[in-house]
């Protein structure tokens, strides 16, 4: 699978997509317009190893709900990711069996290298 999960209203996602310039065979999924399904989330978890790896602790709702002061299980991460798109660390780039999560310079550079393979 060649897919990029992103948020079209996010300036960081826009900048990264422009930098990556994904080939036409990549499917783009705006997670606000087309939320993650449980099946998609399971596949992302399989590639990343944990739901926590996919979870954004910078999300506004994370702070609003005071989640940093609560014990969160893998099942909780899963449910939160399915509940609201803002909890997904983005973008998430899937290139076959490789996954790149988030917007760190290192992740974006690795994703860019992978896209050109």
DSSP file (Angstrom, degrees, kcal/mol; ACC not computed):
  #  RESIDUE AA STRUCTURE BP1 BP2  ACC     N-H-->O    O-->H-N    N-H-->O    O-->H-N    TCO  KAPPA ALPHA  PHI   PSI    X-CA   Y-CA   Z-CA
    1    1 A X              0   0    0      0, 0.0    95,-3.4     0, 0.0     2,-0.5   0.000 360.0 360.0 360.0 140.4    0.0    0.0    0.0
    2    2 A X  E     +A   95   0A   0     93,-0.2    25,-2.5    23,-0.2     2,-0.3  -0.938 360.0 143.5-125.2 105.5    1.2    3.5   -0.8
    3    3 A X  E     -Ab  94  27A   0     91,-2.2    91,-3.4    -2,-0.5     2,-0.5  -0.993  37.4-154.2-149.2 148.0   -0.8    6.0    1.2
    4    4 A X  E     -Ab  93  28A   0     23,-2.8    25,-3.0    -2,-0.3     2,-0.6  -0.978   9.4-158.7-127.9 119.2   -0.5    9.3    3.1
    5    5 A X  E     +Ab  92  29A   0     87,-3.1    87,-2.3    -2,-0.5    86,-0.6  -0.851  34.3 146.5 -93.8 125.6   -2.9   10.1    5.9
    6    6 A X  E     - b   0  30A   0     23,-2.5    25,-3.0    -2,-0.6     2,-0.5  -0.866  50.4-113.0-148.6 177.6   -2.9   13.9    6.4
    7    7 A X    >   -     0   0    0     -2,-0.3     3,-1.8    23,-0.2     7,-0.2  -0.977  18.5-154.6-122.8 115.2   -5.0   16.8    7.4
    8    8 A X  T 3  S+     0   0    0     -2,-0.5    -1,-0.1     1,-0.3     6,-0.0   0.711  94.3  54.2 -66.4 -19.9   -5.7   19.2    4.5
    9    9 A X  T 3  S+     0   0    0     -3,-0.0     2,-0.6     4,-0.0    -1,-0.3   0.480  86.4  99.5 -90.6  -1.9   -6.2   22.2    6.8
   10   10 A X    <>  -     0   0    0     -3,-1.8     4,-2.4     1,-0.2     5,-0.2  -0.756  61.2-155.7 -90.6 119.9   -2.8   21.7    8.6
   11   11 A X  H  > S+     0   0    0     -2,-0.6     4,-2.5     1,-0.2     5,-0.2   0.865  95.3  53.8 -61.5 -36.9   -0.1   24.0    7.3
   12   12 A X  H  > S+     0   0    0      2,-0.2     4,-2.5     1,-0.2    -1,-0.2   0.927 109.3  47.8 -64.9 -44.1    2.6   21.6    8.4
   13   13 A X  H  > S+     0   0    0      2,-0.2     4,-2.9     1,-0.2     5,-0.2   0.917 111.4  51.1 -61.2 -43.0    1.0   18.7    6.5
   14   14 A X  H  X S+     0   0    0     -4,-2.4     4,-2.2    -7,-0.2    -2,-0.2   0.928 111.1  48.1 -59.5 -45.6    0.7   21.0    3.4
   15   15 A X  H  X S+     0   0    0     -4,-2.5     4,-2.2     1,-0.2    -1,-0.2   0.914 113.5  46.8 -62.2 -44.4    4.3   21.9    3.6
   16   16 A X  H  X S+     0   0    0     -4,-2.5     4,-3.0     2,-0.2     5,-0.2   0.907 111.1  51.1 -66.9 -42.2    5.4   18.3    4.0
   17   17 A X  H  X S+     0   0    0     -4,-2.9     4,-2.5     1,-0.2     5,-0.4   0.899 110.6  49.9 -61.5 -39.5    3.2   17.1    1.1
   18   18 A X  H  < S+     0   0    0     -4,-2.2    -1,-0.2    -5,-0.2    -2,-0.2   0.925 113.2  46.1 -64.2 -43.3    4.7   19.8   -1.1
   19   19 A X  H  < S+     0   0    0     -4,-2.2    -2,-0.2     1,-0.2    -1,-0.2   0.906 116.1  44.8 -65.1 -42.5    8.2   18.8   -0.1
   20   20 A X  H  < S-     0   0    0     -4,-3.0    -2,-0.2    -5,-0.1    -1,-0.2   0.851  83.0-164.5 -70.8 -34.6    7.5   15.1   -0.6
   21   21 A X     <  -     0   0    0     -4,-2.5    -3,-0.1    -5,-0.2    -4,-0.1   0.957  23.3-141.0  44.5  64.3    5.7   15.6   -3.9
   22   22 A X        -     0   0    0     -5,-0.4    -1,-0.1     1,-0.1     4,-0.0  -0.201  14.5-105.4 -60.8 141.2    4.3   12.1   -3.7
   23   23 A X    >   -     0   0    0     92,-0.1     3,-1.8     1,-0.1    -1,-0.1  -0.147  34.7-103.1 -58.5 161.2    4.0   10.1   -7.0
   24   24 A X  T 3  S+     0   0    0      1,-0.3    -1,-0.1     3,-0.0    -2,-0.1   0.715 116.8  68.8 -62.0 -22.2    0.6    9.7   -8.6
   25   25 A X  T 3  S+     0   0    0      2,-0.1     2,-0.4   -22,-0.0    -1,-0.3   0.427  80.4  96.8 -81.6   4.9    0.4    6.1   -7.3
   26   26 A X    <   -     0   0    0     -3,-1.8     2,-0.5   -25,-0.1   -23,-0.2  -0.802  70.0-140.3 -92.7 132.6    0.1    7.3   -3.7
   27   27 A X  E     -b    3   0A   0    -25,-2.5   -23,-2.8    -2,-0.4     2,-0.5  -0.788  12.4-150.8 -90.5 131.9   -3.4    7.7   -2.2
   28   28 A X  E     -b    4   0A   0     -2,-0.5     2,-0.5   -25,-0.2   -23,-0.2  -0.892  10.1-168.3-103.2 130.9   -4.0   10.7   -0.1
   29   29 A X  E     -b    5   0A   0    -25,-3.0   -23,-2.5    -2,-0.5     2,-0.8  -0.954  14.0-149.6-124.0 114.0   -6.5   10.5    2.7
   30   30 A X  E  >  -b    6   0A   0     -2,-0.5     4,-2.9   -25,-0.2   -23,-0.2  -0.721  11.6-154.9 -78.3 112.8   -7.7   13.6    4.5
   31   31 A X  T  4 S+     0   0    0    -25,-3.0     5,-0.2    -2,-0.8    -1,-0.2   0.634  89.4  54.6 -72.2 -13.0   -8.4   12.3    8.0
   32   32 A X  T  4 S+     0   0    0    -26,-0.4     3,-0.4     2,-0.1    -1,-0.2   0.895 117.6  34.3 -81.2 -43.3  -10.9   15.0    8.7
   33   33 A X  T  4 S+     0   0    0      1,-0.3     2,-0.3    -3,-0.1    -2,-0.2   0.824 136.0  25.3 -77.3 -33.1  -13.0   14.4    5.6
   34   34 A X  S  < S-     0   0    0     -4,-2.9    -1,-0.3     3,-0.0    -2,-0.1  -0.721  88.6-151.8-135.7  80.5  -12.5   10.7    5.6
   35   35 A X        -     0   0    0     -3,-0.4    -3,-0.1    -2,-0.3    47,-0.1  -0.038  30.3 -87.0 -57.6 155.2  -11.7    9.5    9.2
   36   36 A X        -     0   0    0     45,-0.2     2,-0.2    -5,-0.2    -1,-0.1  -0.325  40.8-138.4 -58.3 138.5   -9.6    6.4    9.9
   37   37 A X     >  -     0   0    0     -3,-0.1     4,-2.5     1,-0.1     5,-0.2  -0.579  24.1-110.7 -90.7 164.2  -11.5    3.2   10.0
   38   38 A X  H  > S+     0   0    0      1,-0.2     4,-2.4    -2,-0.2     5,-0.2   0.888 120.8  53.4 -61.5 -37.7  -10.7    0.5   12.6
   39   39 A X  H  > S+     0   0    0      2,-0.2     4,-2.0     1,-0.2    -1,-0.2   0.918 109.4  47.3 -63.6 -44.3   -9.3   -1.7    9.9
   40   40 A X  H  > S+     0   0    0      1,-0.2     4,-2.4     2,-0.2    -2,-0.2   0.916 111.7  50.8 -62.7 -43.0   -7.0    1.1    8.7
   41   41 A X  H  X S+     0   0    0     -4,-2.5     4,-2.5     1,-0.2    -2,-0.2   0.894 107.9  52.8 -62.9 -39.8   -5.9    1.8   12.3
   42   42 A X  H  X S+     0   0    0     -4,-2.4     4,-2.3     2,-0.2    -1,-0.2   0.908 109.6  49.2 -60.9 -41.7   -5.1   -1.9   12.8
   43   43 A X  H  X S+     0   0    0     -4,-2.0     4,-1.9     2,-0.2    -2,-0.2   0.912 111.4  48.5 -65.2 -42.0   -2.9   -1.9    9.7
   44   44 A X  H  X S+     0   0    0     -4,-2.4     4,-2.5     1,-0.2     5,-0.2   0.892 111.4  50.6 -64.2 -39.2   -1.1    1.2   10.9
   45   45 A X  H  X S+     0   0    0     -4,-2.5     4,-3.0     1,-0.2    -2,-0.2   0.898 107.1  54.3 -64.6 -40.5   -0.6   -0.3   14.4
   46   46 A X  H  < S+     0   0    0     -4,-2.3    -1,-0.2     1,-0.2    -2,-0.2   0.905 114.2  41.2 -59.6 -41.8    0.8   -3.5   12.7
   47   47 A X  H  < S+     0   0    0     -4,-1.9    -2,-0.2     1,-0.2    -1,-0.2   0.855 122.6  38.7 -74.7 -36.1    3.4   -1.4   10.8
   48   48 A X  H  < S-     0   0    0     -4,-2.5    -2,-0.2    -5,-0.2    -3,-0.2   0.729  99.6-129.8 -90.4 -23.2    4.2    0.9   13.7
   49   49 A X  S  < S+     0   0    0     -4,-3.0     2,-0.3    -5,-0.2    -4,-0.1  -0.101  77.9  35.6 100.8 -36.2    4.1   -1.6   16.6
   50   50 A X        -     0   0    0     -6,-0.2     4,-0.4     1,-0.1    -2,-0.1  -0.977  69.0-128.1-146.3 158.4    1.9    0.3   18.9
   51   51 A X  S >> S+     0   0    0     -2,-0.3     3,-1.2     1,-0.2     4,-0.6   0.844 110.0  63.9 -70.3 -34.3   -1.1    2.7   18.9
   52   52 A X  G >4 S+     0   0    0      1,-0.3     3,-1.1     2,-0.2    -1,-0.2   0.856  93.7  60.2 -59.9 -35.0    0.9    5.0   21.1
   53   53 A X  G 34 S+     0   0    0      1,-0.3    -1,-0.3    -8,-0.1    -2,-0.2   0.781 108.1  45.7 -62.4 -26.1    3.5    5.5   18.3
   54   54 A X  G <4 S+     0   0    0     -3,-1.2    35,-3.2    -4,-0.4     2,-0.4   0.519  94.6 101.7 -91.0  -7.3    0.6    6.9   16.2
   55   55 A X  B <<  -D   88   0B   0     -3,-1.1     2,-0.7    -4,-0.6    33,-0.2  -0.634  64.4-141.4 -92.1 132.6   -0.8    9.1   18.9
   56   56 A X    >   -     0   0    0     31,-3.1     3,-0.8    -2,-0.4     6,-0.1  -0.809  13.1-174.1 -93.4 115.3   -0.1   12.9   19.0
   57   57 A X  T 3  S+     0   0    0     -2,-0.7    -1,-0.1     1,-0.2    11,-0.1   0.384  83.4  67.3 -86.5   4.5    0.5   14.1   22.5
   58   58 A X  T 3  S+     0   0    0     29,-0.1    -1,-0.2     4,-0.1     5,-0.1   0.479  72.7 123.5 -95.8  -5.5    0.5   17.7   21.1
   59   59 A X    X>  -     0   0    0     -3,-0.8     4,-1.4     1,-0.1     3,-0.6  -0.253  68.8-128.6 -60.2 140.9   -3.2   17.5   20.2
   60   60 A X  H 3> S+     0   0    0      1,-0.2     4,-2.6     2,-0.2     3,-0.3   0.893 109.9  54.0 -55.8 -43.1   -5.3   20.3   21.7
   61   61 A X  H 3> S+     0   0    0      1,-0.2     4,-2.3     2,-0.2    -1,-0.2   0.800 100.0  62.1 -64.9 -28.6   -7.8   17.7   23.0
   62   62 A X  H <4>S+     0   0    0     -3,-0.6     5,-2.3     2,-0.2     6,-0.5   0.922 111.6  37.6 -61.6 -43.5   -5.0   15.9   24.8
   63   63 A X  H ><5S+     0   0    0     -4,-1.4     3,-1.4    -3,-0.3    -2,-0.2   0.911 114.6  54.3 -73.6 -43.6   -4.3   19.0   26.9
   64   64 A X  H 3<5S+     0   0    0     -4,-2.6    -2,-0.2     1,-0.3    -1,-0.2   0.856 111.8  44.7 -60.0 -36.2   -8.0   19.9   27.3
   65   65 A X  T 3<5S-     0   0    0     -4,-2.3    -1,-0.3    -5,-0.2    -2,-0.2   0.399 108.1-126.0 -89.8   2.9   -8.8   16.4   28.6
   66   66 A X  T X 5 +     0   0    0     -3,-1.4     3,-1.2     1,-0.1    -3,-0.2   0.866  54.3 155.5  56.9  38.5   -5.8   16.5   30.9
   67   67 A X  G > < +     0   0    0     -5,-2.3     3,-1.8     1,-0.3    -4,-0.1   0.740  58.5  72.2 -70.6 -22.3   -4.7   13.2   29.4
   68   68 A X  G 3  S+     0   0    0     -6,-0.5    -1,-0.3     1,-0.3    -5,-0.1   0.744  98.6  49.9 -65.4 -19.3   -1.0   13.8   30.3
   69   69 A X  G <  S+     0   0    0     -3,-1.2     2,-0.3     2,-0.1    -1,-0.3   0.187 101.9  79.8-102.0  16.1   -2.0   13.2   33.9
   70   70 A X  S <  S-     0   0    0     -3,-1.8     2,-0.6     2,-0.0    -4,-0.0  -0.893  84.3-111.6-122.1 152.8   -3.8    9.9   33.3
   71   71 A X        -     0   0    0     -2,-0.3     2,-0.5     1,-0.0    -2,-0.1  -0.725  37.3-164.1 -78.5 122.2   -2.7    6.3   32.7
   72   72 A X        -     0   0    0     -2,-0.6     2,-0.1    -4,-0.1    -5,-0.0  -0.946   1.2-156.4-116.3 123.7   -3.5    5.6   29.1
   73   73 A X     >  -     0   0    0     -2,-0.5     4,-2.5     1,-0.1     5,-0.2  -0.400  34.7-103.7 -88.1 168.9   -3.5    2.0   27.9
   74   74 A X  H  > S+     0   0    0      1,-0.2     4,-2.5     2,-0.2     5,-0.1   0.893 125.6  53.3 -58.0 -39.5   -3.0    0.7   24.3
   75   75 A X  H  > S+     0   0    0      2,-0.2     4,-2.5     1,-0.2    -1,-0.2   0.887 107.5  51.1 -63.9 -38.4   -6.7    0.2   24.2
   76   76 A X  H  > S+     0   0    0      2,-0.2     4,-2.8     1,-0.2     5,-0.2   0.928 109.2  50.3 -62.8 -45.1   -7.3    3.8   25.3
   77   77 A X  H  X S+     0   0    0     -4,-2.5     4,-2.6     1,-0.2    -2,-0.2   0.928 111.0  50.0 -58.3 -44.7   -4.9    5.0   22.6
   78   78 A X  H  X S+     0   0    0     -4,-2.5     4,-2.1     1,-0.2    -2,-0.2   0.944 112.4  46.1 -58.5 -49.8   -6.8    3.0   20.0
   79   79 A X  H  X S+     0   0    0     -4,-2.5     4,-1.8     1,-0.2    -1,-0.2   0.889 112.9  49.5 -63.7 -39.9  -10.2    4.3   21.1
   80   80 A X  H  X S+     0   0    0     -4,-2.8     4,-2.0     2,-0.2     7,-0.3   0.907 109.7  51.7 -65.7 -41.0   -9.0    7.9   21.2
   81   81 A X  H  < S+     0   0    0     -4,-2.6   -45,-0.2    -5,-0.2    -2,-0.2   0.875 113.9  44.0 -62.6 -37.4   -7.5    7.6   17.7
   82   82 A X  H  < S+     0   0    0     -4,-2.1    -1,-0.2    -5,-0.2    -2,-0.2   0.791 110.9  56.7 -76.5 -27.4  -10.8    6.3   16.4
   83   83 A X  H  < S+     0   0    0     -4,-1.8     2,-0.4     1,-0.2    -2,-0.2   0.909 119.0  11.6 -71.6 -43.8  -12.8    8.9   18.3
   84   84 A X    ><  -     0   0    0     -4,-2.0     3,-1.7    -5,-0.1    -1,-0.2  -0.990  58.6-139.7-147.2 132.4  -11.1   12.0   16.9
   85   85 A X  G >  S+     0   0    0     -2,-0.4     3,-1.8     1,-0.3    -1,-0.1   0.751  96.1  73.8 -59.3 -26.9   -8.8   12.7   13.9
   86   86 A X  G 3  S+     0   0    0      1,-0.3    -1,-0.3   -55,-0.1     4,-0.1   0.713  85.5  65.5 -65.0 -19.2   -6.8   15.2   15.9
   87   87 A X  G <  S+     0   0    0     -3,-1.7   -31,-3.1    -7,-0.3     2,-0.5   0.629  78.9  97.7 -79.4 -12.1   -5.2   12.5   18.0
   88   88 A X  B <  S-D   55   0B   0     -3,-1.8     2,-0.4   -33,-0.2   -33,-0.2  -0.653  78.0-129.0 -79.7 125.9   -3.3   11.0   15.0
   89   89 A X        -     0   0    0    -35,-3.2    13,-0.4    -2,-0.5     2,-0.3  -0.602  51.2 -98.7 -68.8 126.6    0.3   12.2   14.7
   90   90 A X  S    S+     0   0    0     -2,-0.4    13,-0.2    11,-0.2     2,-0.1  -0.879  82.4  20.0-133.7 159.0    0.5   13.4   11.2
   91   91 A X        -     0   0    0    -86,-0.6    11,-2.3    -2,-0.3     2,-0.5   0.600  63.4-167.3 -76.3 163.6    1.3   13.0    8.4
   92   92 A X  E     -AC   5 101A   0    -87,-2.3   -87,-3.1     9,-0.2     2,-0.5  -0.982   6.4-166.6-115.4 120.9    1.4    9.2    8.4
   93   93 A X  E     -AC   4 100A   0      7,-2.9     7,-2.4    -2,-0.5     2,-0.5  -0.931   3.3-167.5-113.8 125.0    3.1    7.9    5.2
   94   94 A X  E     +AC   3  99A   0    -91,-3.4   -91,-2.2    -2,-0.5     2,-0.5  -0.955  10.5 175.0-115.8 123.1    2.9    4.2    4.3
   95   95 A X  E >   -AC   2  98A   0      3,-2.5     3,-1.9    -2,-0.5     2,-0.5  -0.839  67.1 -65.0-126.3  91.9    5.1    2.8    1.6
   96   96 A X  T 3  S-     0   0    0    -95,-3.4   -93,-0.0    -2,-0.5    -1,-0.0  -0.544 120.5 -11.6  66.7-117.2    4.6   -0.9    1.4
   97   97 A X  T 3  S+     0   0    0     -2,-0.5     2,-0.4    -3,-0.1    -1,-0.3   0.323 120.1  93.9 -97.0   6.8    5.8   -2.3    4.8
   98   98 A X  E <   -C   95   0A   0     -3,-1.9    -3,-2.5    16,-0.0     2,-0.4  -0.805  54.6-168.9-101.1 141.6    7.5    1.0    5.8
   99   99 A X  E     -C   94   0A   0     -2,-0.4     2,-0.4    -5,-0.2    -5,-0.2  -0.991   9.0-167.5-132.1 139.8    5.7    3.6    7.9
  100  100 A X  E     -C   93   0A   0     -7,-2.4    -7,-2.9    -2,-0.4     2,-0.5  -0.994  13.0-165.7-127.4 123.7    6.8    7.2    8.7
  101  101 A X  E     -C   92   0A   0     -2,-0.4     3,-0.3    -9,-0.2    -9,-0.2  -0.936  42.4  -6.3-121.2 125.2    4.9    9.0   11.4
  102  102 A X  S    S-     0   0    0    -11,-2.3   -11,-0.1    -2,-0.5    -9,-0.1  -0.296  80.3 -74.5  94.6-174.4    4.9   12.7   12.2
  103  103 A X        +     0   0    0    -13,-0.2    -1,-0.2    -2,-0.1   -12,-0.1   0.131  69.1 135.4-117.5  19.2    6.6   15.7   11.0
  104  104 A X     >  -     0   0    0     -3,-0.3     4,-2.6     1,-0.1     5,-0.3  -0.374  65.0-117.7 -65.8 150.6   10.1   15.5   12.5
  105  105 A X  H  > S+     0   0    0      1,-0.2     4,-2.5     2,-0.2     5,-0.2   0.880 115.5  53.0 -55.7 -39.7   12.9   16.4   10.1
  106  106 A X  H  > S+     0   0    0      2,-0.2     4,-2.3     1,-0.2    -1,-0.2   0.923 110.7  45.4 -64.0 -46.1   14.3   12.9   10.4
  107  107 A X  H  > S+     0   0    0      2,-0.2     4,-2.6     1,-0.2    -2,-0.2   0.915 114.2  48.5 -64.1 -43.6   10.9   11.2    9.6
  108  108 A X  H  X S+     0   0    0     -4,-2.6     4,-2.7     2,-0.2    -2,-0.2   0.911 111.9  49.0 -64.9 -42.1   10.2   13.5    6.7
  109  109 A X  H  X S+     0   0    0     -4,-2.5     4,-2.3    -5,-0.3    -1,-0.2   0.908 112.8  47.7 -64.0 -41.9   13.7   12.9    5.2
  110  110 A X  H  X S+     0   0    0     -4,-2.3     4,-2.2     2,-0.2    -2,-0.2   0.900 112.8  48.8 -65.4 -40.6   13.4    9.2    5.6
  111  111 A X  H  X S+     0   0    0     -4,-2.6     4,-2.5     2,-0.2    -2,-0.2   0.916 110.3  51.2 -63.7 -43.3    9.9    9.3    4.0
  112  112 A X  H  X S+     0   0    0     -4,-2.7     4,-1.2     1,-0.2    -2,-0.2   0.917 110.9  48.0 -61.8 -43.3   11.2   11.4    1.1
  113  113 A X  H  < S+     0   0    0     -4,-2.3     3,-0.3     1,-0.2     4,-0.2   0.903 112.2  50.2 -62.6 -40.7   14.1    8.9    0.5
  114  114 A X  H >< S+     0   0    0     -4,-2.2     3,-1.4     1,-0.2    -2,-0.2   0.876 105.3  56.2 -66.2 -38.5   11.6    6.0    0.6
  115  115 A X  H 3< S+     0   0    0     -4,-2.5    -1,-0.2     1,-0.3    -2,-0.2   0.802 105.4  52.5 -64.6 -28.5    9.3    7.7   -1.9
  116  116 A X  T 3<        0   0    0     -4,-1.2    -1,-0.3    -3,-0.3    -2,-0.2   0.435 360.0 360.0 -90.1   2.0   12.1    7.9   -4.4
  117  117 A X    <         0   0    0     -3,-1.4    -1,-0.2    -4,-0.2    -2,-0.1   0.492 360.0 360.0 -74.9 360.0   13.0    4.2   -4.2
